[in-house]
Amino acid sequence: MYIKLFLVVILFEYSSCWNYNPYCLINECKEESSKTDTPKSKPTILSRLNPYCLIYECSDSDNTLSTEENKESDSWDPSCWYKDCPKNPGVYELPKFWTRNYWNNEEDTRTWDEKVACIFKKCPGVVKEPEVETEKKSYIRGMFNSVKSYLNAAKPQEIIINDIFTSELNPYCWVTECCNEDTLPGNIEKLSDLIHKRLYGQHLVSTLVDAIGSHWNSKHPPRKALVLSFHGPVGTGKNYVSGMIADSLFKLGVKSKYVHHFSGRLHFTIEGNSDSYKENLYSWLKGNVTSCSKQLFIFDEADHMPDKVLNSILPMLDYREKVDGADYRNAIFIFLSNAGSELILEKLDHLYQNNKTREEVEVADFEREIVMGIFNQKGGFYHSDTISHNLIDHYIPFLPMEHQHILECVMDQFKERHVDEPSEEHILEVLNTISWGEATKLKYAKSGCKTVGSRVSFICEKYYKTVSETKEKSDL
């Protein structure tokens, strides 16, 4: 024990000139020549060992605090850690920092962190002292200044506990999802890349990139939630694209707790339970948005939901700052539906008859047909207020898949299974299993790319099993 005490004393005596002085890791220190015969003076209370000086600038010129006379009188007074004290200072009277007036006094111009510091030291008054500008800012001081600015911007009683818990500095957020930029990267470039490289025959879907980008990463807060409605035949990529959106906006993609998937056939099966569905849906949405405003809600097979159920979330989709205390403006709602598929087929065939190519068609060519079709079709959108109140921002048509698009799907599925060059015979074997529909100028796959994956898996297992296993081992 005495040896440890001796080492602490030696450290205190010579740390001001040591290269391992922690203060010197943050600020520049003057090296003291070891050749000088001048005896080393003891570091003062306002010295490099003082943690207070890691944040505020201190002067080493005042040696009064290190005198033997003052040591006994000021050792138990916290204010004397920072300021010179007389030999018999008497009882130190702490400011009444536990009172509301101490923090909310309008005449007191001190910043919040200055008020905290004055709990432990005697302050001359309530006049705000000029801030000391430093030429060199260290990482630690920069972190402190960021926290200080945050606390100065908000009064203590207005600091929301949720903001503290969701901070990236919170260890809880290192192991689980929190409502911060790390969990919600909002990678719009990734979304654009996925759509252009992994989606076939759906050039109209690229409209989503700008729509989601302007809503998610906008410098100006959105005025309402973003509402998207996907329509088209089976197997054209509606669910596939919603998964791309989740993977791009959230770190954990579709597995994120901020991504919610509802199915019309699964969660809203009984027509007579509409009132119960409305109440439960409203409560579910509110509970999740309250914890984090950036949420993704996907309603698959919305055309199979009971009538009027979607009307229960009408206030959440509207131009309102808050609904029952919750802010939905940063949320995204996506409705997936096969409703309007026949109208999309007819319209595309009609455009082909008018000598328009697939690449020349636009979203506007289909929007009127989609709106009129789903509004009058029995299902979730039947006479829905979400349509009549113009709360759906974008109707995205998914066009039927033609022969070249199915071929691209087949090749993509082979590559996923490490078969880069399948034989023509095996490609045709997959294509022959596809059921085709025909219109006047249009030939399309009735099930789109939906069954292609399982067909290719069968072919690979039958003919390319050895090749796939070798590729997988080489990748490892």
N, C-alpha and C positions, 0 to 999 in steps of 0.2 A: 504493500500500500504506500509506503514512504517513497519507494522507487518511482511509482506512478505519479505521485505528487511532485517529486523532483523533476520528472520529465515535463509535466504541465508547466511548471515554473520556467524551465529552460525554453519551452515553446513560446511562452508569453514574452520572455525577454528578447528573443531573437527573431520572432516571426515576421517583424516588419521588414526585415532585409532578406528573408528567405525567398527562394524562387518558387516555393510551394505555398506561399501565402494565398489563400482563396480570393482575397480582394484583388490580387494582381491578375487573376484570371479574367476579371471584368474590366478593370481600369489599368492604365499604364502606371507602373511603379518605377521609382528612381532607384537604380542600383547604387548601393553604398560601397565604397571602396574598402576592401578588406585590409588595405595597407595603412590606413589612417590610424593614428594613435589616439584619436579623440574617443573618449569613452562613449559607448552607446547609451542614449537616453531611453528611459522606459516609454513604451507607446502610451499615448494619452487615451482617455476614454473616447475622444473623437479621433480614433485611429483606424487603421486598416482592419483591425480585428472586430470592430464594431459592426454588427449586421445592419444597423441603421444606415451606415455609410455605403452599403451596397446599393441603396436606392437614392439617398440624398447625398449631396456633396458635403464633405466635412473638411475642416482645416486642422492641420497638425501643429499650427503655430501656438495655440493656447496650451500651456503646460500646467495650468493651475490645478487641473483636476487630478493630476497624478501625484500631487504632493501628499506627504504622509499626514499632514494636518487635516486635509479634507477627506481622506480615505475612510476614517471612522465615522464621520458625520454624514456622508452621503451614500454609504453602501446599501442602506435599506430603503432609500427614497428612489422610486423609479424615475422621477423627473430629473434626478441628478445623474442619470445615465447619459443624458443629452445636454445638460446645462450645469454651469457652475453653481454651487450652493454654499451658503455660509456654514460655519462650523456647527451651529445649533439652529437649524432651520425651523425647528418646531414641527408641528403636525402638518403634513401636506394635505391640503383639502382638494380632493378630486372634483372635477367638474361633474355636474349632474347629467352624465351621458345617458342615464337610463330614462330620462324624461323626454317627452315628445318635443318640447320646446328647444332642446339642445340641437336636434337635427333639422327642425323646420322653421327656425328663426329666420325670417326674411331679412333682418338687418345684418345677419352674420353672412359675410361674403366668402367665407372659407369653403374650399371644396370638401367633399365627403371624406376623402382619405386624410386631409389635414385635420379634420375634426377627430378622426380616429387616433391620429398621432398625438393630438393634444390631450388625450386621456392619460397618456403616459409621460407627458412633459408639460412644463409650465409655458403657456403661450402668452405673448404680450397683449393680445386683444383679438378682436374679431375682424380686423382689417386684413384683406387678402394680400399676402406678400407676393412680389413678382416671382415668377417661375425662373429657375436657373436653367439656362440653355447649355446643353453639353454638346460638344462637337462629335464625340464618339459615343454611339449608343450600342450597348451590348445586347445580346439576345435576351438575357435575363431582365435587363432594364426595359427592353422593348415589351416583353410580356407584361411586366408590371404596369407600364404606361397604358397598355391596351385594356387591362382590367380596370385601371384608374379611370380611364375615359368612359368605360361602360358604367361604372358606379356613379360618375359625375352626371351622366346623361339621365339617369333614373334615380328618383328618390328611393331610399331604402325600403319604404313600405310599398313601393310600386314594382320592385324586382320580383318577377314571376319565378316561382320555384321550379316550374317545368323547364324554363330556359337554362337554369343551372344544371339540372339533371341531364339535359340533352347536349350539353357542351362536350366538345371533343376532348376536353381535359378531364372529363369524368371517367374514372376507370370502368364504370359499368358499361360505358359505350364502347370499350375496347373489345368486349366479348359478346355483345348483343347489339341489336339495331336501336339507334336513337334518331330522333328527327333532326339530323344535321346533314351537312354537305357530303360527308363521307358515305352515309347510307343512301342519300338522295343525290347522286352525281348529276342526273339530268343530262346524259351524254347524247346530244342530238346528232352529232356526227356519226356516232355508232348506229343510231337508228337509220340514218340516211344510207349508210354503208350496207346494213343488213337488208334493207328494202331493195336496193339496186342489185345486190349480188345473190340474194337467196329467194327472191320472189319473182315469179315468172308470169308474164302476160298481164300484169296489173299496173300499168304505168300511171293510172289515175290515183293510185294510193300514195304516190309521192307528195300529194297535196298535204298529207298529214305532217310531214316533216316541218314545214313552215308553221302550220297551225299549232302543233305541240311546242315547237321551239319558242314561238312568240308568247305562248301562255306560261310555260314553265320557267324560262330564264329571262323573262322580260324585265327591263329596268323599271317599268311602270307596273304597279300591281294590277292584276286583272279585275274587271268589274263584275265578272260572273264566272261560275264554273265552266270548264270546257266540256261540251257535250258533242259526242261523235256517234254517228249511226251507220253501221256497216250492213250492206244489203247485197245479196247475190246468191247464186246456186250453191249447192253442196260442194265442198272440196275446192273452193276457189281461194281460200287463204284467210278467211276472216279471223278465225281463232289463231292462226299462225302469226298474223300481223299484231294482234293484241298481245301475244307473247313477246314479240320483238319490242313493242313499246315498253312492256314491263322490264325486260332485260336491259333496256337502254336508260330508263329513268331511275331504276332502283338497283342497288348493289347486289342484292340477292335475287333479283328478277321476280319471277312468278312465285317464288318461295318467300318473298318479303311479307312481313306482317302488315305492310301498308298497301298490299295488292289484294283485292277481294273479288272473288268469282262467284256469281250467282247463275243458276240454271233455271230456266222457265219450267222445264219438265221435272226437275228435282226439288226445287225449293218452293215452287208455287203450283202445286199439282191439283189442289181441290178448289173448284170454282166458288163454292160457298164460303170459303175462309178468307175472302178478300179483306174484310175489316181487320182480321188478325194479322194478315200479311202486311197490311199498311202500317199498323202499329209497330210490328217487329222490325220492319225495314227502316222506318223512321228512327227508331231507337238505335239500331245497329249503325246506321250512317252517322248519327250525331255522336255516338260514343267514340267512334274511330277518328272523326275529324277533330274532335276536341283534343285528342292526344297529339295529333299532328295534322296540320292543314293540308299537306300534300299527300293525297291518297289517290289510288286508282281503283275505280269500281267498274267491273265488267259484268254485263248482264247478257249471258248467252241464251239463245233461243227466246228472245224477248217476245216474239210473236206467239209463244205458247203460255205467256203469263195471263192471268185473269184480267178482264177489262177493268180499267180505272185504278189498278194497283199503282201504276207509275204516277198517277195524279198525286199520290201522297208525298212524293218527293219534289213536287213542283216548286215550292218555295226555295228549295236548296239549289235548283237550277236557274233561278231567276236573278235579276239584277238587285241583289240585296247584300248589304255589308255583313249583317249577321242574321241568323235565323235561330231563335230561341237560345241565343248566347254563343252559337257556333258559327265560324266563318268558313264557308264552303267555296270561296272564290278561287282557291288554289287547287281544288280537286279536279279530277278528270273522270267523266262518266262515258263509258263506251257501251253501246247497245249493238248486239249481233243478232241478225235475223235473216231468215230465208224469205221473208215476206217481200214481195215485189220482184222475185226472180223471173217470173214469166214476163213481166213488163220490161225488164232489162233485156231479156232475150229478144223480145219482139222489137224493141227500140234499136238494138245493135244490128239486127237483120235488116231493119228498115234503112239504117245509115249505110250499110253495105250496098243495098240496092241503089242508093243515091251516090254510089262511087266514092264513099269515104272509106279510108283505110282504118284499121284498128288504132294505129298510132295517132290518127287525126281526131278521134272522138275526144270529147271533154266531159268533165263532171256535169257541167250545166246542161248537157244533152239528156241527162237521165234524171236530174233532180225533181222535176215536176212529176214525172211518171212515178217515181218512188214515193213522194209525199202523198199523192192522190191514192196510190195503191194501198199503202199500209194504213192510211187513215180510215179507209172504208173496208178493210179486211178484218174479219173477226180475230181478236187476239189482243196482245198487250198494248198495241198502238191504236186500237179501234176507238175513234173519236177522242183520242187522248189530248189533254190540255197541253202536253209538252209540244205537240205539233201545232195546235191552233194558236198557242201563245208564242210561236216562233222561238222556242228555247233550244232547239237542236241546231248547233252551229254549222255542222258539216254532215251532209249525206254522201257517203262514199260508196259508189257502185263497184262491185267486184264482178268483172266480166267473165262469161263462160270460157273455159279452157279449151283451146283448139289443139290440133295435132302437134304442132311444133312446141307448144307449152308443155304438153304431157311428156314429150320426148325429153325436154330439159329437166323435168321432174325425175324421170327415170334415170338419166345420167347422174343427176345430183345424188340420188339414193344409192347408186352403185359406188360413187366416190366416198360416201359416208361409211361404206362397208369395205373400204380399201381396195375396191376393184376399179382401177382407173381406165381400163380398156376392155369393157365387156364385148363379147362377140355380137355380131348383128343378129345371129340366131336367137340369142338370149334376150336381146332388146325387143325383138319382134314377139317373142313368147310373152313378155310382159304386156306389150301393146295390144296383143290379141285378146287379153282378158278385160280390156276396157270396153264399157258399153257406150255407144255413140248415139247422139241425137242429131237431127238435121232440121234445118229451116230452109228457106228459099236460097239464101246465100251463105248460110252458116252451118258448119259441122262442128260439134262440140262434144266433150266428154261429159256424160250425165253426172258422174260422181267426181269429176275433176281429178285432183291428185290425191284424193283421200285414201284410196286403196293401193296406190302405187308402192308405198313403203312395204306393206306386207307381201306384195307380189315379188318385189326385188329381194326381200329377205329369204323367201322360199328358193329363188334361183341361186342366190349366193350360198345358201346352205347345201344345195344340191350339187353345184358345180365348182364353187370357188372356196370351199371351206378351208382347204390347205393354204391358199393364197391369203385369205383374210387373217388366219392365225399367224402366219409368218410376218405380215405387216404389223399386226398388233404387238408382236414380240419385239420387232425392230424399233417401234415407236417408244417402247418402254426402255 
